[in-house]
Amino acid sequence: MFPVVPDVSATVDPVPFGAPAIRVYTDRDGLPQNSINQVCFDAAGFLWIGTQDGAARYDGLRWTNVPMPNHFASNNVRAVCAAADGSVYFGTLGGGLNRFKKDRFVDSPLAADLPDSYALTVLERTTRSGSTELWVGTRKGLVRWADGTLTTLTTADGLPDNVVVHLFACLGDHGEDELWIATQG
């Protein structure tokens, strides 16, 4: 006698068994707001997000909200960048650039010198020569902070538009450092 096994091939969809798990988080789960502008991981493995009403860190169990220090000017976090030294940079729309390290906001080396209070994108990179650069895209150009020197690039320097909305660093075809810049125009 053989056991009777029902044919479930017609009733069970095998696709979900191989699909990655998807979990949706909202303000009911602890997010400061539901519109997420930016996401990144830091070196410790924490997930950081920027929303229209502040930032938050996820430790795998719970969200911890991080309101911007100048939240009356702007709590709208447009850019999030985890730095090699363990700090996290937040670019805001109207509140400038903020640096968070060891659970508190600390002075940022270039925040006061940005040409605009709209920090639209932030990127830290280590070049092949070993130097660290911090790049910030604003509505009034691209700012580079390296070796204690601040440089601002605009349309006068060859940018197609002064509004810099995204940055991407990579190695070029011949191993040279490249920075890709997305502007509004």
Backbone bond lengths (Angstrom), bond angles and torsions (degrees), N, CA, C in turn:
res aa  C-N    CA-C-N  psi(-1)  N-CA   C-N-CA  omega(-1)  CA-C   N-CA-C  phi
1 M - - - 1.443 - - 1.527 107.47 -
2 F 1.311 116.06 136.94 1.448 122.21 -179.82 1.516 108.78 -112.95
3 P 1.358 115.49 144.46 1.472 117.42 176.77 1.523 110.38 -68.69
4 V 1.282 115.36 147.80 1.453 121.02 178.73 1.533 107.63 -91.17
5 V 1.315 115.88 119.44 1.471 121.10 178.73 1.517 106.98 -111.21
6 P 1.320 116.02 120.79 1.468 117.94 -179.31 1.522 110.79 -67.87
7 D 1.316 116.95 148.46 1.453 122.66 177.13 1.526 107.52 -80.35
8 V 1.354 115.97 106.20 1.462 120.24 -178.69 1.518 112.19 -98.70
9 S 1.319 116.61 1.72 1.457 119.09 -177.09 1.525 112.20 -60.26
10 A 1.280 118.01 -27.53 1.458 120.89 -179.08 1.526 111.55 -85.09
11 T 1.324 118.96 -16.54 1.461 120.50 -175.06 1.531 113.63 -111.01
12 V 1.320 119.19 -16.48 1.462 121.65 -178.25 1.524 109.02 -112.20
13 D 1.302 114.98 124.35 1.465 120.64 178.09 1.527 107.95 -87.37
14 P 1.336 119.34 116.47 1.467 121.18 -177.09 1.528 113.86 -74.93
15 V 1.331 119.29 -13.51 1.465 121.72 -176.61 1.528 112.53 -59.55
16 P 1.337 120.86 -44.76 1.464 118.84 -178.23 1.534 113.64 -61.07
17 F 1.318 118.16 -23.89 1.460 119.76 -178.32 1.529 111.82 -69.96
18 G 1.324 117.48 -25.90 1.456 120.67 179.92 1.520 113.16 -103.56
19 A 1.316 117.30 -3.63 1.459 120.92 -177.42 1.523 110.32 -83.24
20 P 1.331 116.77 148.85 1.470 119.02 176.76 1.521 110.42 -67.94
21 A 1.315 115.62 151.30 1.456 120.91 178.48 1.522 109.27 -70.99
22 I 1.300 116.30 138.67 1.457 121.70 177.98 1.514 107.94 -119.99
23 R 1.311 115.39 128.86 1.457 121.26 178.09 1.511 107.37 -126.80
24 V 1.301 117.99 126.88 1.455 123.34 179.57 1.520 108.44 -101.78
25 Y 1.348 115.63 128.83 1.455 121.33 177.02 1.517 109.16 -111.21
26 T 1.333 115.50 143.45 1.463 121.47 178.78 1.524 108.63 -134.69
27 D 1.318 115.37 -174.62 1.455 120.00 177.13 1.538 111.70 -63.07
28 R 1.320 117.75 -23.65 1.471 120.32 175.76 1.525 111.89 -67.72
29 D 1.354 116.06 -22.47 1.472 121.12 178.44 1.528 112.29 -92.96
30 G 1.343 116.48 -4.88 1.456 119.44 178.54 1.513 115.79 120.79
31 L 1.333 118.26 -2.99 1.460 119.81 176.44 1.527 109.20 -66.75
32 P 1.331 117.81 147.79 1.457 118.91 177.80 1.526 112.66 -69.09
33 Q 1.341 116.58 -25.60 1.449 122.12 -177.21 1.523 107.46 -167.19
34 N 1.319 118.74 159.11 1.462 120.99 -171.96 1.531 116.35 -89.74
35 S 1.314 119.15 -11.16 1.465 121.39 178.24 1.526 109.17 -92.81
36 I 1.330 116.21 106.61 1.463 121.18 -176.62 1.531 108.83 -94.42
37 N 1.337 115.34 126.02 1.462 121.94 -178.53 1.521 112.73 -95.05
38 Q 1.325 117.83 -32.00 1.462 121.12 -174.02 1.522 109.99 -153.81
39 V 1.323 116.08 149.39 1.465 122.90 179.70 1.522 108.38 -137.59
40 C 1.332 117.71 139.95 1.469 120.72 171.85 1.528 109.83 -157.55
41 F 1.319 115.17 159.98 1.460 122.50 174.00 1.517 108.40 -106.82
42 D 1.345 116.78 144.13 1.459 119.56 173.31 1.529 109.37 -96.51
43 A 1.327 116.36 178.21 1.467 121.25 -175.55 1.519 112.33 -65.29
44 A 1.332 117.68 -24.28 1.463 121.50 179.02 1.527 112.25 -83.34
45 G 1.334 117.42 -5.53 1.460 121.25 178.30 1.515 114.61 94.10
46 F 1.336 118.16 4.79 1.462 120.32 177.05 1.529 109.49 -76.39
47 L 1.317 115.40 144.21 1.451 122.17 175.47 1.522 108.04 -93.88
48 W 1.328 117.21 127.77 1.456 123.01 178.53 1.521 108.51 -114.75
49 I 1.328 116.05 140.22 1.457 120.55 176.46 1.522 109.46 -131.93
50 G 1.313 115.20 150.85 1.459 121.83 172.18 1.509 108.45 -115.29
51 T 1.322 116.59 131.86 1.459 121.47 179.81 1.524 109.54 -123.56
52 Q 1.315 115.84 179.70 1.461 120.68 177.77 1.521 112.22 -73.25
53 D 1.336 117.00 -5.89 1.468 120.23 178.44 1.523 111.25 -136.59
54 G 1.321 117.11 47.72 1.454 121.47 175.92 1.517 112.68 110.67
55 A 1.322 114.85 -175.49 1.462 122.17 -178.98 1.520 109.24 -116.25
56 A 1.330 115.36 169.39 1.462 120.57 177.06 1.525 109.04 -152.91
57 R 1.327 114.23 153.55 1.468 121.67 177.50 1.521 107.71 -119.76
58 Y 1.338 115.45 136.49 1.460 121.15 178.67 1.517 108.40 -113.64
59 D 1.332 116.30 125.96 1.467 121.38 -177.89 1.523 112.84 -100.78
60 G 1.316 117.42 10.41 1.457 121.96 -178.40 1.522 112.42 99.76
61 L 1.332 115.99 -15.39 1.467 120.96 178.92 1.524 112.54 -122.45
62 R 1.333 115.54 -42.70 1.463 119.17 -175.38 1.528 110.76 -146.99
63 W 1.327 113.86 159.92 1.456 122.40 176.48 1.521 110.06 -93.56
64 T 1.316 116.82 139.84 1.458 123.01 173.13 1.520 107.36 -119.18
65 N 1.320 117.18 118.64 1.455 121.45 -178.87 1.521 110.85 -75.35
66 V 1.321 115.37 143.39 1.462 122.42 179.66 1.526 107.43 -129.50
67 P 1.354 117.64 89.38 1.464 118.65 176.89 1.525 109.90 -70.47
68 M 1.318 116.22 146.37 1.459 121.10 -178.45 1.529 110.14 -69.42
69 P 1.340 117.24 147.62 1.464 119.83 -176.29 1.525 112.94 -64.26
70 N 1.313 117.47 -28.63 1.452 121.73 178.30 1.523 108.90 -111.51
71 H 1.346 116.06 49.84 1.456 120.39 -172.31 1.526 113.75 -66.04
72 F 1.338 117.84 -16.76 1.464 118.38 175.97 1.525 110.69 -72.45
73 A 1.341 117.16 -31.19 1.462 120.80 175.06 1.525 109.54 -75.23
74 S 1.338 116.32 -45.60 1.463 121.05 176.84 1.517 110.06 -171.04
75 N 1.298 114.92 132.73 1.461 122.00 173.23 1.533 109.61 -112.73
76 N 1.337 116.07 8.37 1.461 122.74 -177.55 1.531 108.65 -84.55
77 V 1.324 116.11 103.96 1.465 121.98 -177.00 1.516 108.70 -91.01
78 R 1.322 115.04 113.57 1.461 121.60 -178.15 1.524 112.19 -94.63
79 A 1.363 116.81 -30.02 1.462 120.89 -175.38 1.522 110.07 -134.05
80 V 1.335 115.82 142.84 1.464 122.78 176.02 1.520 107.47 -133.82
81 C 1.339 116.52 130.25 1.460 120.51 -178.55 1.522 109.64 -139.72
82 A 1.322 116.63 118.11 1.467 121.57 176.05 1.525 108.17 -82.56
83 A 1.331 116.48 125.65 1.462 121.72 -177.38 1.522 110.98 -96.58
84 A 1.312 114.98 160.82 1.467 121.18 -177.40 1.528 112.57 -65.03
85 D 1.331 117.88 -26.60 1.465 120.52 -178.65 1.528 112.79 -83.38
86 G 1.328 117.97 5.39 1.464 121.93 178.96 1.511 113.98 95.16
87 S 1.311 117.54 -7.67 1.461 119.29 178.15 1.528 109.61 -83.94
88 V 1.320 115.10 164.29 1.460 122.04 176.96 1.519 107.16 -126.80
89 Y 1.335 115.89 129.09 1.459 121.50 177.26 1.517 109.42 -96.91
90 F 1.348 114.69 138.99 1.454 121.49 176.73 1.519 108.67 -122.47
91 G 1.313 116.17 122.27 1.455 121.20 173.96 1.510 108.96 -97.55
92 T 1.325 116.66 128.38 1.456 120.89 -176.22 1.527 110.88 -116.36
93 L 1.317 115.38 163.68 1.455 122.17 176.95 1.524 108.33 -93.66
94 G 1.317 115.90 87.30 1.459 121.32 178.40 1.511 114.55 109.69
95 G 1.317 117.84 -14.74 1.469 121.53 179.45 1.513 112.87 -108.94
96 G 1.332 117.37 8.46 1.455 121.45 176.16 1.519 114.23 73.72
97 L 1.326 114.88 -154.23 1.459 123.14 -178.64 1.525 109.45 -104.06
98 N 1.326 116.76 130.41 1.464 122.38 -179.74 1.520 109.50 -122.08
99 R 1.330 116.29 142.51 1.475 122.08 -179.44 1.523 109.13 -119.04
100 F 1.336 116.12 126.85 1.463 123.98 -177.03 1.525 108.34 -115.60
101 K 1.326 116.81 123.70 1.463 120.37 -179.21 1.522 109.49 -144.64
102 K 1.324 115.07 132.71 1.470 121.87 178.97 1.531 111.37 52.83
103 D 1.326 115.29 49.96 1.465 124.12 174.36 1.521 115.33 65.32
104 R 1.337 116.89 24.37 1.471 119.23 173.85 1.521 109.22 -154.92
105 F 1.312 115.08 159.15 1.455 119.98 177.10 1.521 109.37 -81.42
106 V 1.329 115.50 136.70 1.460 122.46 179.52 1.537 108.10 -127.54
107 D 1.320 115.12 167.26 1.463 119.63 179.56 1.521 110.48 -61.99
108 S 1.310 115.02 138.88 1.454 121.79 174.71 1.523 107.46 -99.00
109 P 1.318 118.21 139.58 1.455 120.08 -175.14 1.525 114.83 -61.60
110 L 1.324 118.22 -24.79 1.456 119.02 -176.10 1.512 114.82 -126.81
111 A 1.319 119.01 4.54 1.460 121.31 -173.52 1.529 112.34 -56.39
112 A 1.318 117.93 -42.65 1.465 120.78 -177.68 1.520 112.64 -73.03
113 D 1.325 117.38 -18.37 1.463 120.83 -175.56 1.527 114.34 -100.84
114 L 1.320 117.55 5.68 1.468 119.18 178.06 1.524 109.37 -67.23
115 P 1.339 117.76 145.43 1.467 120.28 -179.95 1.526 113.22 -74.35
116 D 1.324 117.07 -6.71 1.455 121.34 -173.92 1.526 109.11 -154.08
117 S 1.325 117.69 150.08 1.469 120.96 178.50 1.528 112.43 -85.16
118 Y 1.337 116.94 1.99 1.460 121.73 175.97 1.527 108.60 -99.85
119 A 1.330 116.65 100.57 1.465 121.84 175.68 1.525 106.67 -94.52
120 L 1.326 116.45 97.88 1.459 122.49 -171.00 1.522 114.02 -82.02
121 T 1.320 117.50 -30.00 1.461 121.92 -179.37 1.530 108.11 -152.68
122 V 1.327 116.27 145.24 1.466 122.08 -178.64 1.524 108.42 -135.59
123 L 1.330 115.78 136.36 1.461 120.79 179.89 1.520 108.98 -143.47
124 E 1.322 116.15 129.52 1.458 120.60 170.04 1.514 107.17 -109.84
125 R 1.323 115.67 136.81 1.461 118.40 177.15 1.522 109.00 -142.58
126 T 1.318 113.84 150.98 1.456 121.50 172.74 1.518 106.61 -106.05
127 T 1.311 115.75 123.24 1.457 119.96 -177.97 1.524 109.84 -76.68
128 R 1.314 115.84 169.01 1.471 120.21 178.36 1.521 111.58 -61.73
129 S 1.330 117.31 -26.07 1.470 120.65 178.26 1.527 112.00 -78.55
130 G 1.350 116.83 -7.49 1.458 121.21 176.54 1.517 114.92 97.61
131 S 1.325 118.46 -3.08 1.464 119.71 178.78 1.529 109.80 -81.99
132 T 1.324 115.04 151.73 1.461 121.21 179.38 1.515 108.93 -104.56
133 E 1.322 115.62 134.61 1.455 122.26 178.38 1.522 108.93 -123.82
134 L 1.320 115.99 140.58 1.459 121.94 172.32 1.522 106.83 -114.42
135 W 1.321 116.40 124.49 1.454 123.19 -179.47 1.527 108.83 -114.61
136 V 1.328 116.93 136.89 1.460 122.03 179.33 1.523 108.57 -133.12
137 G 1.320 115.78 124.52 1.456 121.10 175.34 1.512 109.66 -92.72
138 T 1.336 116.20 131.65 1.459 122.13 179.76 1.527 108.99 -127.18
139 R 1.329 115.92 -176.06 1.470 120.31 174.56 1.527 111.28 -78.93
140 K 1.337 115.59 -11.98 1.466 120.04 -177.01 1.523 112.09 -119.26
141 G 1.321 116.65 28.76 1.447 120.15 175.02 1.514 113.72 123.41
142 L 1.333 114.05 -177.79 1.464 123.44 -178.61 1.524 108.57 -107.58
143 V 1.332 116.12 128.84 1.461 121.73 -177.67 1.521 109.38 -109.37
144 R 1.329 115.45 134.82 1.464 122.38 177.06 1.524 108.13 -120.72
145 W 1.341 115.43 128.45 1.460 122.40 175.65 1.521 107.03 -116.56
146 A 1.335 116.62 115.16 1.465 120.79 179.87 1.524 109.02 -152.24
147 D 1.321 115.98 136.84 1.465 121.96 177.52 1.526 112.50 53.01
148 G 1.335 116.71 37.19 1.457 120.90 178.07 1.517 114.97 76.30
149 T 1.327 117.15 9.02 1.465 121.21 -178.06 1.525 110.34 -117.65
150 L 1.327 115.04 134.78 1.454 122.05 177.66 1.529 108.87 -103.47
151 T 1.328 115.64 129.72 1.462 121.47 177.89 1.522 107.91 -129.02
152 T 1.320 117.30 132.80 1.456 121.67 176.24 1.526 108.81 -113.26
153 L 1.321 115.63 128.46 1.467 122.69 178.04 1.529 108.81 -109.02
154 T 1.325 115.83 136.62 1.466 121.58 -179.08 1.527 109.47 -134.09
155 T 1.331 115.22 -169.55 1.460 119.51 176.51 1.532 110.79 -60.84
156 A 1.317 116.99 -28.21 1.470 119.78 177.89 1.528 111.38 -65.50
157 D 1.350 116.73 -21.05 1.469 121.57 178.66 1.520 112.66 -98.98
158 G 1.335 117.40 1.36 1.455 120.36 176.65 1.517 115.70 115.36
159 L 1.331 119.01 -3.51 1.465 119.08 175.47 1.530 108.94 -66.73
160 P 1.327 118.28 142.43 1.460 119.77 178.84 1.531 112.88 -70.74
161 D 1.333 116.62 -22.50 1.464 122.26 179.72 1.522 107.16 -156.32
162 N 1.315 118.28 150.65 1.467 121.33 -179.73 1.529 113.41 -78.67
163 V 1.320 117.60 -16.58 1.467 120.83 179.96 1.531 108.19 -85.37
164 V 1.346 116.28 105.53 1.466 122.35 -178.11 1.526 108.00 -99.69
165 V 1.340 116.60 115.97 1.467 121.12 -172.08 1.518 114.86 -104.93
166 H 1.352 118.50 -18.83 1.459 119.60 -179.39 1.520 109.78 -157.98
167 L 1.348 115.25 148.78 1.465 122.57 179.05 1.517 109.12 -132.24
168 F 1.338 115.41 145.37 1.459 120.60 177.46 1.521 107.82 -144.10
169 A 1.333 117.25 125.46 1.465 122.22 179.21 1.520 109.50 -105.82
170 C 1.332 115.61 141.61 1.462 120.58 179.02 1.528 109.04 -160.10
171 L 1.313 115.41 176.74 1.463 121.13 171.94 1.515 108.16 -96.09
172 G 1.322 116.13 138.21 1.452 120.97 179.43 1.513 112.28 -77.97
173 D 1.301 115.93 -178.36 1.461 122.60 -178.21 1.524 113.39 -57.35
174 H 1.311 116.78 -28.99 1.460 120.94 -177.04 1.529 111.90 -109.19
175 G 1.328 116.60 19.23 1.459 121.42 176.03 1.515 114.86 83.29
176 E 1.314 118.30 7.21 1.456 120.79 179.24 1.528 110.61 -84.79
177 D 1.347 116.28 153.09 1.456 121.00 177.18 1.526 109.63 -67.91
178 E 1.333 115.98 133.57 1.458 120.69 176.64 1.513 109.22 -128.31
179 L 1.308 115.62 145.96 1.458 122.61 173.98 1.522 106.70 -126.05
180 W 1.331 116.54 119.47 1.453 121.87 177.00 1.525 107.18 -95.27
181 I 1.314 115.59 133.50 1.462 121.91 -174.48 1.519 109.28 -122.98
182 A 1.332 116.66 124.82 1.459 121.20 175.77 1.520 108.11 -105.20
183 T 1.324 115.30 126.22 1.466 120.65 178.65 1.516 109.71 -113.88
184 Q 1.307 114.90 169.95 1.466 118.46 -178.35 1.523 112.11 -74.05
185 G 1.301 117.41 -29.28 1.462 118.77 -177.80 1.505 112.50 -126.07
